[in-house]
Amino acid sequence: MSEIVLSGLSFSWPDDTPVFDHLSATFPGGRTGLVAPNGSGKTTLLKLVAGVLKPSAGSVTADGVLGYLPQDLPLSGEPSVAEVLGVAPVLDAIAAVESGNAAEAHFTTIGTDWDIEERTRAQLDRLGLDVAFDRSLSTLSGGQIVSLGLAAQLLKRPDVLLLDEPTNNLDLDARHKLHSVLDDWSGCLVVVSHDRALLDRMDRIAELDRGEIRFHGGNFTSYEEAVQAAREVAEKNIRSAEQEVKREKREMQQARERAARRASTASRTLGNAGLPKIFAGTMKRNAQESAAKADGTHAARVGAAKAKLDQAERARRDEQKISLELPQTAVPAGRTLFLGEHLRARGLFPDGVDLAIRGPERIALTGPNGAGKSTLLRLVHGDLEPDSGAVSRADGRIAFLSQRLDLLDDDRTVAENLAAAAPAVPPAQRMNLLARFLFRGSRVHLPAGVLSGGERLRATLACVLFAEPAPQLLLLDEPTNNLDLVSTGQLESALTAFRGAFVVASHDERFLAAIGVDRWLRLENGDVHG
């Protein structure tokens, strides 16, 4: 069975920021879920295995044909479905031969792939895609593009398959189709995902932590139980080590006080005994050496207790959370922030869509892939004008976080992006704000272009929420894409602190339940229900 072997793998970014240092591990055949906090290097590791990036040292070997689905698939453009699938040349050659053109080049292109159309249709059907081969990428939804990208990799008949956040943008039906495909997988599969349902279908979980990979047998639920048990043991060990440090310090202090009392008593006794000076000096030196030796013994015990405490603290898994107060985003109850009547755009809403957003509403926008959720959010934001219908917006900023998180300037650092968004905020206060979004130390000086999905979301949120003026309506399009579970919790914290209205398009039911949605809308068949 195929496997992936990492041997002494090292990699650093061009600015010499290290990612991996002599990392070694073997991913066996079967299904492996790769988990770690955002920014730990999961995506970078998949790119190294896929050959997209080259290691600075060490090697990567993967047996057989390799398929790789990246998380940053292009979500627009004019390539056709057939071109994305990589079957356009063969289909064109078959069409030419069937029309009577018997050129040798066509037969060379076709090879043994005379059944390519049937195989491709079967693969698309397995993933729930019913799209014409000549349809352009720009007409597909984000979820359809992800399914299309996966179909392209499966058509290679790979022995090793790497999937980076494969459930991004997928509706529930498409996720179930993906689950079914992966349940039947017999090669070597490595999946990076925040989707619990998908991770619970894995044979094992590989945890990337502080530059090392540890494997846990079983699915994600059993891994979480093991992590929680380890966290409880670590906390217990920390409390025990803290008590030991206090005890050893107390005993060292008491020993010093006893030695001082003995020295004082001995000094008085020797003075009254009339002993020769040389003998009295020897006794005094011996007492001092004995006290110093005892003090050294206690100091060593304190040092050992502190080392044990440091080790216990290193074993603890910190859960970093965003903590915010955003009163400047407050919206009066009942205020109409957006009103759209009989909106039509791009042929998606033939009967016209009506939508009103009032006060600090928390709205979940759901619906199948391709229903027009992203288009509706763009109509609300205003970067897409309706083909017909009336729109009115209240004074105040509307902020839109698209699926691509493209608000940041990739060439600027995190700090520079926030400075551009909030120029009136003093530099020291901006650093404090970024620290609350978990950007500390050198992380604030990273270019936005090298941030992980979760880091990019946090940086984007900081720039959006603290821009001037603060937004009163926040639009989020699949915001949990590319986020690990810790980062999803951080997003939940930020949205809980937000005092304005927001509309979230998402298929993540767990996330929607956590952010206190009070109005549910479903977009289907060109109309909004709810």
One Martini backbone bead per residue (centre of mass of N, CA, C, O) as a GRO file, in nm:
protein
  530
    1MET     BB    1   0.099   0.035   0.019
    2SER     BB    2   0.084   0.351   0.016
    3GLU     BB    3   0.323   0.620   0.106
    4ILE     BB    4   0.461   0.871   0.331
    5VAL     BB    5   0.799   1.017   0.348
    6LEU     BB    6   0.977   1.187   0.604
    7SER     BB    7   1.322   1.325   0.587
    8GLY     BB    8   1.460   1.575   0.740
    9LEU     BB    9   1.262   1.818   0.721
   10SER     BB   10   1.315   2.147   0.575
   11PHE     BB   11   1.167   2.490   0.627
   12SER     BB   12   1.169   2.826   0.486
   13TRP     BB   13   1.119   3.136   0.449
   14PRO     BB   14   1.265   3.400   0.284
   15ASP     BB   15   1.293   3.543   0.591
   16ASP     BB   16   1.377   3.278   0.777
   17THR     BB   17   1.122   3.148   0.866
   18PRO     BB   18   1.052   2.878   1.039
   19VAL     BB   19   0.874   2.557   1.005
   20PHE     BB   20   1.095   2.325   0.958
   21ASP     BB   21   1.309   2.082   1.158
   22HIS     BB   22   1.375   1.779   1.098
   23LEU     BB   23   1.130   1.621   0.975
   24SER     BB   24   0.978   1.303   1.076
   25ALA     BB   25   0.763   1.078   0.882
   26THR     BB   26   0.480   0.836   0.844
   27PHE     BB   27   0.230   0.783   0.601
   28PRO     BB   28   0.009   0.561   0.575
   29GLY     BB   29  -0.217   0.386   0.473
   30GLY     BB   30  -0.506   0.543   0.435
   31ARG     BB   31  -0.678   0.756   0.671
   32THR     BB   32  -0.564   1.095   0.732
   33GLY     BB   33  -0.576   1.340   0.982
   34LEU     BB   34  -0.465   1.679   0.976
   35VAL     BB   35  -0.371   1.856   1.273
   36ALA     BB   36  -0.378   2.214   1.365
   37PRO     BB   37  -0.301   2.509   1.408
   38ASN     BB   38  -0.297   2.790   1.270
   39GLY     BB   39   0.040   2.821   1.139
   40SER     BB   40   0.194   2.528   1.160
   41GLY     BB   41   0.199   2.385   0.842
   42LYS     BB   42  -0.006   2.212   0.679
   43THR     BB   43  -0.006   2.335   0.393
   44THR     BB   44   0.300   2.328   0.356
   45LEU     BB   45   0.327   2.021   0.374
   46LEU     BB   46   0.154   1.951   0.127
   47LYS     BB   47   0.331   2.113  -0.075
   48LEU     BB   48   0.583   1.943  -0.032
   49VAL     BB   49   0.462   1.672  -0.120
   50ALA     BB   50   0.354   1.791  -0.407
   51GLY     BB   51   0.597   2.005  -0.510
   52VAL     BB   52   0.541   2.317  -0.477
   53LEU     BB   53   0.760   2.284  -0.263
   54LYS     BB   54   1.096   2.321  -0.140
   55PRO     BB   55   1.323   2.193   0.047
   56SER     BB   56   1.617   2.275   0.230
   57ALA     BB   57   1.584   1.983   0.360
   58GLY     BB   58   1.561   1.679   0.278
   59SER     BB   59   1.274   1.447   0.226
   60VAL     BB   60   1.019   1.333  -0.017
   61THR     BB   61   0.797   1.046  -0.033
   62ALA     BB   62   0.568   0.911  -0.293
   63ASP     BB   63   0.370   0.666  -0.393
   64GLY     BB   64   0.300   0.717  -0.698
   65VAL     BB   65   0.023   0.874  -0.773
   66LEU     BB   66  -0.055   1.229  -0.736
   67GLY     BB   67  -0.301   1.411  -0.548
   68TYR     BB   68  -0.404   1.774  -0.535
   69LEU     BB   69  -0.603   1.979  -0.309
   70PRO     BB   70  -0.630   2.294  -0.269
   71GLN     BB   71  -0.760   2.575  -0.091
   72ASP     BB   72  -0.673   2.793  -0.338
   73LEU     BB   73  -0.893   2.807  -0.541
   74PRO     BB   74  -1.021   2.926  -0.814
   75LEU     BB   75  -1.331   3.145  -0.826
   76SER     BB   76  -1.246   3.234  -1.121
   77GLY     BB   77  -1.308   3.251  -1.470
   78GLU     BB   78  -1.284   3.098  -1.818
   79PRO     BB   79  -1.257   2.820  -1.780
   80SER     BB   80  -1.351   2.513  -1.839
   81VAL     BB   81  -1.450   2.221  -1.719
   82ALA     BB   82  -1.264   2.050  -1.903
   83GLU     BB   83  -1.003   2.204  -1.829
   84VAL     BB   84  -1.005   2.155  -1.524
   85LEU     BB   85  -1.014   1.832  -1.567
   86GLY     BB   86  -0.813   1.764  -1.823
   87VAL     BB   87  -1.012   1.669  -2.096
   88ALA     BB   88  -1.017   1.851  -2.351
   89PRO     BB   89  -0.814   1.724  -2.555
   90VAL     BB   90  -0.957   1.447  -2.576
   91LEU     BB   91  -1.238   1.544  -2.661
   92ASP     BB   92  -1.141   1.689  -2.917
   93ALA     BB   93  -1.015   1.439  -3.053
   94ILE     BB   94  -1.271   1.265  -3.064
   95ALA     BB   95  -1.437   1.466  -3.229
   96ALA     BB   96  -1.250   1.466  -3.475
   97VAL     BB   97  -1.267   1.163  -3.543
   98GLU     BB   98  -1.585   1.153  -3.565
   99SER     BB   99  -1.563   1.372  -3.814
  100GLY     BB  100  -1.294   1.234  -3.992
  101ASN     BB  101  -1.024   1.292  -3.836
  102ALA     BB  102  -0.711   1.089  -3.884
  103ALA     BB  103  -0.499   1.207  -3.719
  104GLU     BB  104  -0.235   1.103  -3.531
  105ALA     BB  105  -0.252   1.312  -3.296
  106HIS     BB  106  -0.529   1.222  -3.188
  107PHE     BB  107  -0.450   0.930  -3.103
  108THR     BB  108  -0.227   1.017  -2.909
  109THR     BB  109  -0.411   1.180  -2.717
  110ILE     BB  110  -0.608   0.947  -2.643
  111GLY     BB  111  -0.519   0.659  -2.650
  112THR     BB  112  -0.716   0.489  -2.391
  113ASP     BB  113  -0.948   0.741  -2.364
  114TRP     BB  114  -1.244   0.673  -2.493
  115ASP     BB  115  -1.401   0.686  -2.192
  116ILE     BB  116  -1.379   0.977  -2.065
  117GLU     BB  117  -1.671   1.079  -2.052
  118GLU     BB  118  -1.790   0.854  -1.874
  119ARG     BB  119  -1.588   0.882  -1.637
  120THR     BB  120  -1.645   1.178  -1.579
  121ARG     BB  121  -1.948   1.159  -1.525
  122ALA     BB  122  -1.924   0.960  -1.291
  123GLN     BB  123  -1.757   1.146  -1.108
  124LEU     BB  124  -1.959   1.380  -1.095
  125ASP     BB  125  -2.194   1.216  -0.980
  126ARG     BB  126  -2.056   1.133  -0.712
  127LEU     BB  127  -2.042   1.467  -0.644
  128GLY     BB  128  -2.309   1.616  -0.760
  129LEU     BB  129  -2.243   1.697  -1.070
  130ASP     BB  130  -2.431   1.908  -1.316
  131VAL     BB  131  -2.221   1.984  -1.582
  132ALA     BB  132  -2.102   2.135  -1.844
  133PHE     BB  133  -1.807   2.128  -2.022
  134ASP     BB  134  -1.847   2.445  -2.140
  135ARG     BB  135  -1.848   2.564  -1.875
  136SER     BB  136  -1.761   2.824  -1.681
  137LEU     BB  137  -1.616   2.907  -1.386
  138SER     BB  138  -1.777   3.184  -1.333
  139THR     BB  139  -2.069   3.010  -1.307
  140LEU     BB  140  -1.970   2.896  -1.040
  141SER     BB  141  -1.960   2.790  -0.738
  142GLY     BB  142  -1.758   2.728  -0.480
  143GLY     BB  143  -1.856   2.433  -0.437
  144GLN     BB  144  -1.833   2.339  -0.732
  145ILE     BB  145  -1.527   2.389  -0.756
  146VAL     BB  146  -1.437   2.189  -0.545
  147SER     BB  147  -1.563   1.937  -0.677
  148LEU     BB  148  -1.409   1.973  -0.943
  149GLY     BB  149  -1.123   1.950  -0.826
  150LEU     BB  150  -1.162   1.662  -0.718
  151ALA     BB  151  -1.232   1.524  -0.984
  152ALA     BB  152  -0.958   1.584  -1.121
  153GLN     BB  153  -0.795   1.403  -0.923
  154LEU     BB  154  -0.953   1.130  -0.954
  155LEU     BB  155  -0.891   1.097  -1.265
  156LYS     BB  156  -0.583   1.006  -1.203
  157ARG     BB  157  -0.571   0.767  -1.015
  158PRO     BB  158  -0.457   0.784  -0.728
  159ASP     BB  159  -0.247   0.675  -0.456
  160VAL     BB  160  -0.215   0.977  -0.362
  161LEU     BB  161  -0.410   1.197  -0.139
  162LEU     BB  162  -0.448   1.555  -0.116
  163LEU     BB  163  -0.648   1.747   0.127
  164ASP     BB  164  -0.746   2.098   0.148
  165GLU     BB  165  -1.029   2.172   0.259
  166PRO     BB  166  -1.280   2.002   0.098
  167THR     BB  167  -1.553   2.151   0.243
  168ASN     BB  168  -1.545   2.404   0.112
  169ASN     BB  169  -1.863   2.536   0.030
  170LEU     BB  170  -2.024   2.290   0.104
  171ASP     BB  171  -2.295   2.135   0.105
  172LEU     BB  172  -2.450   1.874   0.251
  173ASP     BB  173  -2.470   1.696  -0.001
  174ALA     BB  174  -2.171   1.727  -0.091
  175ARG     BB  175  -2.051   1.610   0.171
  176HIS     BB  176  -2.177   1.329   0.146
  177LYS     BB  177  -2.036   1.260  -0.119
  178LEU     BB  178  -1.751   1.283  -0.013
  179HIS     BB  179  -1.771   1.070   0.205
  180SER     BB  180  -1.830   0.835   0.014
  181VAL     BB  181  -1.565   0.847  -0.145
  182LEU     BB  182  -1.368   0.818   0.107
  183ASP     BB  183  -1.479   0.545   0.216
  184ASP     BB  184  -1.356   0.400  -0.062
  185TRP     BB  185  -1.071   0.446   0.005
  186SER     BB  186  -0.738   0.266  -0.066
  187GLY     BB  187  -0.521   0.457  -0.020
  188CYS     BB  188  -0.338   0.749   0.038
  189LEU     BB  189  -0.473   0.971   0.287
  190VAL     BB  190  -0.466   1.339   0.329
  191VAL     BB  191  -0.640   1.551   0.568
  192VAL     BB  192  -0.729   1.889   0.580
  193SER     BB  193  -0.945   1.983   0.860
  194HIS     BB  194  -1.251   2.123   1.042
  195ASP     BB  195  -1.433   1.873   0.990
  196ARG     BB  196  -1.569   1.655   1.201
  197ALA     BB  197  -1.720   1.455   1.018
  198LEU     BB  198  -1.469   1.389   0.848
  199LEU     BB  199  -1.262   1.314   1.080
  200ASP     BB  200  -1.453   1.070   1.179
  201ARG     BB  201  -1.351   0.897   0.902
  202MET     BB  202  -1.085   0.832   1.013
  203ASP     BB  203  -0.818   0.617   1.111
  204ARG     BB  204  -0.639   0.878   1.177
  205ILE     BB  205  -0.440   1.115   1.372
  206ALA     BB  206  -0.237   1.396   1.286
  207GLU     BB  207  -0.020   1.587   1.491
  208LEU     BB  208   0.086   1.921   1.461
  209ASP     BB  209   0.356   1.999   1.698
  210ARG     BB  210   0.623   2.178   1.721
  211GLY     BB  211   0.751   2.017   1.460
  212GLU     BB  212   0.568   1.761   1.517
  213ILE     BB  213   0.451   1.416   1.472
  214ARG     BB  214   0.146   1.269   1.594
  215PHE     BB  215  -0.016   0.960   1.639
  216HIS     BB  216  -0.371   0.867   1.636
  217GLY     BB  217  -0.579   0.632   1.696
  218GLY     BB  218  -0.846   0.709   1.524
  219ASN     BB  219  -1.062   0.949   1.551
  220PHE     BB  220  -1.141   1.269   1.647
  221THR     BB  221  -1.294   1.204   1.906
  222SER     BB  222  -1.066   1.033   2.035
  223TYR     BB  223  -0.856   1.255   2.022
  224GLU     BB  224  -1.003   1.463   2.201
  225GLU     BB  225  -1.010   1.284   2.451
  226ALA     BB  226  -0.702   1.265   2.476
  227VAL     BB  227  -0.647   1.568   2.499
  228GLN     BB  228  -0.818   1.620   2.750
  229ALA     BB  229  -0.668   1.425   2.932
  230ALA     BB  230  -0.390   1.563   2.897
  231ARG     BB  231  -0.478   1.839   3.007
  232GLU     BB  232  -0.555   1.743   3.291
  233VAL     BB  233  -0.277   1.632   3.361
  234ALA     BB  234  -0.120   1.895   3.317
  235GLU     BB  235  -0.269   2.064   3.529
  236LYS     BB  236  -0.199   1.880   3.764
  237ASN     BB  237   0.111   1.903   3.731
  238ILE     BB  238   0.125   2.206   3.772
  239ARG     BB  239   0.011   2.221   4.056
  240SER     BB  240   0.221   2.030   4.180
  241ALA     BB  241   0.475   2.196   4.093
  242GLU     BB  242   0.402   2.458   4.238
  243GLN     BB  243   0.402   2.334   4.522
  244GLU     BB  244   0.696   2.235   4.514
  245VAL     BB  245   0.828   2.509   4.483
  246LYS     BB  246   0.717   2.633   4.742
  247ARG     BB  247   0.833   2.420   4.937
  248GLU     BB  248   1.135   2.451   4.864
  249LYS     BB  249   1.153   2.752   4.928
  250ARG     BB  250   1.069   2.729   5.223
  251GLU     BB  251   1.293   2.530   5.311
  252MET     BB  252   1.531   2.712   5.233
  253GLN     BB  253   1.460   2.946   5.418
  254GLN     BB  254   1.461   2.784   5.683
  255ALA     BB  255   1.757   2.687   5.661
  256ARG     BB  256   1.884   2.969   5.664
  257GLU     BB  257   1.772   3.053   5.940
  258ARG     BB  258   1.906   2.825   6.100
  259ALA     BB  259   2.199   2.890   6.021
  260ALA     BB  260   2.200   3.175   6.136
  261ARG     BB  261   2.147   3.094   6.430
  262ARG     BB  262   2.387   2.906   6.465
  263ALA     BB  263   2.608   3.112   6.399
  264SER     BB  264   2.540   3.308   6.627
  265THR     BB  265   2.573   3.109   6.862
  266ALA     BB  266   2.863   3.014   6.797
  267SER     BB  267   2.999   3.293   6.821
  268ARG     BB  268   2.936   3.333   7.120
  269THR     BB  269   3.059   3.070   7.232
  270LEU     BB  270   3.352   3.109   7.127
  271GLY     BB  271   3.399   3.379   7.274
  272ASN     BB  272   3.348   3.250   7.571
  273ALA     BB  273   3.569   2.998   7.559
  274GLY     BB  274   3.874   3.082   7.485
  275LEU     BB  275   3.974   3.003   7.210
  276PRO     BB  276   4.169   2.975   6.974
  277LYS     BB  277   4.169   3.137   6.676
  278ILE     BB  278   4.230   2.901   6.482
  279PHE     BB  279   4.005   2.715   6.589
  280ALA     BB  280   3.766   2.909   6.558
  281GLY     BB  281   3.801   2.945   6.249
  282THR     BB  282   3.757   2.655   6.166
  283MET     BB  283   3.469   2.626   6.279
  284LYS     BB  284   3.347   2.854   6.111
  285ARG     BB  285   3.411   2.738   5.830
  286ASN     BB  286   3.259   2.473   5.865
  287ALA     BB  287   2.982   2.603   5.907
  288GLN     BB  288   2.972   2.755   5.638
  289GLU     BB  289   3.003   2.508   5.453
  290SER     BB  290   2.754   2.358   5.555
  291ALA     BB  291   2.548   2.581   5.482
  292ALA     BB  292   2.618   2.596   5.180
  293LYS     BB  293   2.552   2.302   5.115
  294ALA     BB  294   2.255   2.314   5.203
  295ASP     BB  295   2.178   2.546   5.015
  296GLY     BB  296   2.250   2.399   4.753
  297THR     BB  297   2.051   2.169   4.785
  298HIS     BB  298   1.796   2.348   4.789
  299ALA     BB  299   1.848   2.491   4.518
  300ALA     BB  300   1.834   2.231   4.349
  301ARG     BB  301   1.543   2.164   4.425
  302VAL     BB  302   1.420   2.420   4.309
  303GLY     BB  303   1.524   2.379   4.021
  304ALA     BB  304   1.379   2.105   3.975
  305ALA     BB  305   1.093   2.213   4.024
  306LYS     BB  306   1.100   2.423   3.793
  307ALA     BB  307   1.152   2.222   3.565
  308LYS     BB  308   0.890   2.066   3.610
  309LEU     BB  309   0.707   2.309   3.555
  310ASP     BB  310   0.800   2.369   3.268
  311GLN     BB  311   0.722   2.092   3.154
  312ALA     BB  312   0.421   2.113   3.226
  313GLU     BB  313   0.365   2.375   3.059
  314ARG     BB  314   0.450   2.257   2.782
  315ALA     BB  315   0.217   2.031   2.790
  316ARG     BB  316   0.029   2.249   2.762
  317ARG     BB  317  -0.279   2.343   2.598
  318ASP     BB  318  -0.345   2.628   2.457
  319GLU     BB  319  -0.645   2.838   2.445
  320GLN     BB  320  -0.686   3.075   2.222
  321LYS     BB  321  -0.860   3.392   2.269
  322ILE     BB  322  -1.079   3.623   2.177
  323SER     BB  323  -1.105   3.961   2.330
  324LEU     BB  324  -1.395   4.176   2.302
  325GLU     BB  325  -1.495   4.527   2.252
  326LEU     BB  326  -1.780   4.674   2.036
  327PRO     BB  327  -1.961   4.951   2.077
  328GLN     BB  328  -1.922   5.107   1.790
  329THR     BB  329  -2.127   4.883   1.640
  330ALA     BB  330  -2.387   4.986   1.723
  331VAL     BB  331  -2.752   4.930   1.681
  332PRO     BB  332  -3.053   5.027   1.658
  333ALA     BB  333  -3.350   4.922   1.708
  334GLY     BB  334  -3.512   4.903   1.384
  335ARG     BB  335  -3.302   4.978   1.196
  336THR     BB  336  -3.254   5.031   0.856
  337LEU     BB  337  -2.985   4.903   0.659
  338PHE     BB  338  -3.158   4.721   0.446
  339LEU     BB  339  -3.329   4.748   0.114
  340GLY     BB  340  -3.474   4.497  -0.101
  341GLU     BB  341  -3.652   4.504  -0.425
  342HIS     BB  342  -3.678   4.298  -0.677
  343LEU     BB  343  -3.415   4.134  -0.718
  344ARG     BB  344  -3.182   4.113  -0.996
  345ALA     BB  345  -2.914   3.867  -1.093
  346ARG     BB  346  -2.766   3.669  -1.321
  347GLY     BB  347  -3.039   3.489  -1.337
  348LEU     BB  348  -3.112   3.391  -1.024
  349PHE     BB  349  -3.384   3.601  -0.985
  350PRO     BB  350  -3.660   3.595  -1.168
  351ASP     BB  351  -3.878   3.707  -0.932
  352GLY     BB  352  -3.735   3.832  -0.719
  353VAL     BB  353  -3.583   3.983  -0.429
  354ASP     BB  354  -3.649   4.015  -0.080
  355LEU     BB  355  -3.470   4.240   0.162
  356ALA     BB  356  -3.440   4.286   0.521
  357ILE     BB  357  -3.232   4.491   0.749
  358ARG     BB  358  -3.256   4.510   1.111
  359GLY     BB  359  -3.070   4.606   1.322
  360PRO     BB  360  -2.913   4.357   1.538
  361GLU     BB  361  -2.904   4.127   1.336
  362ARG     BB  362  -2.881   3.757   1.309
  363ILE     BB  363  -2.797   3.611   0.999
  364ALA     BB  364  -2.875   3.315   0.821
  365LEU     BB  365  -2.742   3.193   0.507
  366THR     BB  366  -2.887   2.947   0.311
  367GLY     BB  367  -2.803   2.684   0.073
  368PRO     BB  368  -2.730   2.570  -0.213
  369ASN     BB  369  -2.523   2.529  -0.449
  370GLY     BB  370  -2.586   2.802  -0.673
  371ALA     BB  371  -2.823   2.995  -0.551
  372GLY     BB  372  -2.678   3.300  -0.458
  373LYS     BB  373  -2.539   3.399  -0.191
  374SER     BB  374  -2.300   3.574  -0.287
  375THR     BB  375  -2.468   3.761  -0.465
  376LEU     BB  376  -2.646   3.877  -0.239
  377LEU     BB  377  -2.417   4.001  -0.072
  378ARG     BB  378  -2.319   4.193  -0.299
  379LEU     BB  379  -2.581   4.354  -0.314
  380VAL     BB  380  -2.573   4.458  -0.025
  381HIS     BB  381  -2.292   4.597  -0.044
  382GLY     BB  382  -2.247   4.714  -0.372
  383ASP     BB  383  -2.042   4.557  -0.584
  384LEU     BB  384  -2.335   4.479  -0.698
  385GLU     BB  385  -2.558   4.538  -0.943
  386PRO     BB  386  -2.868   4.528  -1.027
  387ASP     BB  387  -3.069   4.463  -1.296
  388SER     BB  388  -3.311   4.490  -1.084
  389GLY     BB  389  -3.446   4.711  -0.867
  390ALA     BB  390  -3.443   4.814  -0.519
  391VAL     BB  391  -3.210   5.023  -0.319
  392SER     BB  392  -3.137   5.066   0.039
  393ARG     BB  393  -2.913   5.256   0.260
  394ALA     BB  394  -2.771   5.325   0.535
  395ASP     BB  395  -2.584   5.493   0.717
  396GLY     BB  396  -2.289   5.332   0.694
  397ARG     BB  397  -2.087   5.064   0.719
  398ILE     BB  398  -2.017   4.795   0.491
  399ALA     BB  399  -1.890   4.472   0.548
  400PHE     BB  400  -1.690   4.238   0.340
  401LEU     BB  401  -1.635   3.882   0.361
  402SER     BB  402  -1.498   3.690   0.155
  403GLN     BB  403  -1.384   3.383   0.060
  404ARG     BB  404  -1.088   3.520  -0.014
  405LEU     BB  405  -0.979   3.737   0.173
  406ASP     BB  406  -0.914   4.036  -0.015
  407LEU     BB  407  -0.844   4.300   0.178
  408LEU     BB  408  -0.553   4.247   0.175
  409ASP     BB  409  -0.214   4.331   0.153
  410ASP     BB  410   0.029   4.107   0.077
  411ASP     BB  411   0.287   4.314   0.100
  412ARG     BB  412   0.186   4.368   0.373
  413THR     BB  413   0.170   4.382   0.686
  414VAL     BB  414  -0.029   4.354   0.946
  415ALA     BB  415   0.032   4.638   1.060
  416GLU     BB  416  -0.002   4.793   0.787
  417ASN     BB  417  -0.296   4.719   0.737
  418LEU     BB  418  -0.408   4.855   0.994
  419ALA     BB  419  -0.299   5.139   0.935
  420ALA     BB  420  -0.471   5.174   0.674
  421ALA     BB  421  -0.755   5.131   0.820
  422ALA     BB  422  -0.634   5.293   1.107
  423PRO     BB  423  -0.473   5.589   1.112
  424ALA     BB  424  -0.583   5.724   1.395
  425VAL     BB  425  -0.446   5.503   1.539
  426PRO     BB  426  -0.221   5.447   1.750
  427PRO     BB  427   0.043   5.237   1.738
  428ALA     BB  428   0.019   5.114   2.026
  429GLN     BB  429  -0.284   5.039   1.992
  430ARG     BB  430  -0.250   4.853   1.749
  431MET     BB  431  -0.077   4.642   1.896
  432ASN     BB  432  -0.293   4.575   2.104
  433LEU     BB  433  -0.508   4.478   1.904
  434LEU     BB  434  -0.337   4.249   1.777
  435ALA     BB  435  -0.302   4.091   2.041
  436ARG     BB  436  -0.613   4.030   2.063
  437PHE     BB  437  -0.561   3.872   1.771
  438LEU     BB  438  -0.279   3.703   1.822
  439PHE     BB  439  -0.059   3.930   1.750
  440ARG     BB  440   0.283   3.869   1.825
  441GLY     BB  441   0.555   4.009   1.775
  442SER     BB  442   0.662   3.894   1.469
  443ARG     BB  443   0.369   3.851   1.349
  444VAL     BB  444   0.310   4.160   1.273
  445HIS     BB  445   0.555   4.136   1.033
  446LEU     BB  446   0.394   3.973   0.846
  447PRO     BB  447   0.301   3.898   0.553
  448ALA     BB  448  -0.010   3.836   0.429
  449GLY     BB  449   0.080   3.617   0.209
  450VAL     BB  450   0.180   3.398   0.461
  451LEU     BB  451  -0.079   3.340   0.581
  452SER     BB  452  -0.302   3.171   0.718
  453GLY     BB  453  -0.629   3.130   0.724
  454GLY     BB  454  -0.670   3.217   1.025
  455GLU     BB  455  -0.482   3.465   1.021
  456ARG     BB  456  -0.627   3.615   0.794
  457LEU     BB  457  -0.894   3.646   0.938
  458ARG     BB  458  -0.792   3.803   1.185
  459ALA     BB  459  -0.671   4.040   1.024
  460THR     BB  460  -0.933   4.119   0.880
  461LEU     BB  461  -1.104   4.173   1.131
  462ALA     BB  462  -0.931   4.399   1.244
  463CYS     BB  463  -0.964   4.590   0.995
  464VAL     BB  464  -1.278   4.598   1.000
  465LEU     BB  465  -1.352   4.664   1.311
  466PHE     BB  466  -1.120   4.922   1.319
  467ALA     BB  467  -1.225   5.085   1.120
  468GLU     BB  468  -1.302   5.398   0.949
  469PRO     BB  469  -1.573   5.335   1.021
  470ALA     BB  470  -1.755   5.134   1.190
  471PRO     BB  471  -1.939   4.869   1.142
  472GLN     BB  472  -2.302   4.778   1.115
  473LEU     BB  473  -2.251   4.576   0.869
  474LEU     BB  474  -2.193   4.221   0.835
  475LEU     BB  475  -2.040   4.021   0.576
  476LEU     BB  476  -2.032   3.655   0.545
  477ASP     BB  477  -1.843   3.417   0.341
  478GLU     BB  478  -1.753   3.143   0.456
  479PRO     BB  479  -1.562   3.191   0.732
  480THR     BB  480  -1.462   2.875   0.803
  481ASN     BB  481  -1.269   2.860   0.601
  482ASN     BB  482  -0.958   2.718   0.689
  483LEU     BB  483  -1.044   2.653   0.982
  484ASP     BB  484  -0.983   2.576   1.277
  485LEU     BB  485  -1.129   2.517   1.579
  486VAL     BB  486  -0.996   2.752   1.726
  487SER     BB  487  -1.057   2.975   1.513
  488THR     BB  488  -1.361   2.943   1.522
  489GLY     BB  489  -1.381   3.033   1.818
  490GLN     BB  490  -1.263   3.317   1.762
  491LEU     BB  491  -1.489   3.408   1.574
  492GLU     BB  492  -1.716   3.376   1.776
  493SER     BB  493  -1.610   3.592   1.970
  494ALA     BB  494  -1.621   3.833   1.774
  495LEU     BB  495  -1.931   3.811   1.708
  496THR     BB  496  -2.030   3.842   1.999
  497ALA     BB  497  -1.907   4.144   2.022
  498PHE     BB  498  -2.084   4.231   1.807
  499ARG     BB  499  -2.341   4.507   1.773
  500GLY     BB  500  -2.439   4.453   1.507
  501ALA     BB  501  -2.508   4.342   1.198
  502PHE     BB  502  -2.544   4.008   1.044
  503VAL     BB  503  -2.440   3.805   0.754
  504VAL     BB  504  -2.429   3.443   0.714
  505ALA     BB  505  -2.270   3.229   0.493
  506SER     BB  506  -2.346   2.880   0.571
  507HIS     BB  507  -2.286   2.511   0.645
  508ASP     BB  508  -2.216   2.553   0.956
  509GLU     BB  509  -2.412   2.459   1.211
  510ARG     BB  510  -2.237   2.487   1.463
  511PHE     BB  511  -2.155   2.781   1.419
  512LEU     BB  512  -2.441   2.910   1.400
  513ALA     BB  513  -2.522   2.826   1.690
  514ALA     BB  514  -2.280   2.988   1.842
  515ILE     BB  515  -2.370   3.302   1.728
  516GLY     BB  516  -2.679   3.371   1.771
  517VAL     BB  517  -2.901   3.318   1.574
  518ASP     BB  518  -3.232   3.491   1.489
  519ARG     BB  519  -3.217   3.438   1.162
  520TRP     BB  520  -3.350   3.239   0.895
  521LEU     BB  521  -3.226   3.187   0.560
  522ARG     BB  522  -3.341   3.052   0.240
  523LEU     BB  523  -3.182   2.984  -0.069
  524GLU     BB  524  -3.420   2.887  -0.330
  525ASN     BB  525  -3.525   2.898  -0.640
  526GLY     BB  526  -3.491   3.228  -0.638
  527ASP     BB  527  -3.560   3.236  -0.317
  528VAL     BB  528  -3.662   3.367  -0.002
  529HIS     BB  529  -3.673   3.194   0.310
  530GLY     BB  530  -3.793   3.318   0.651
   0.00000   0.00000   0.00000
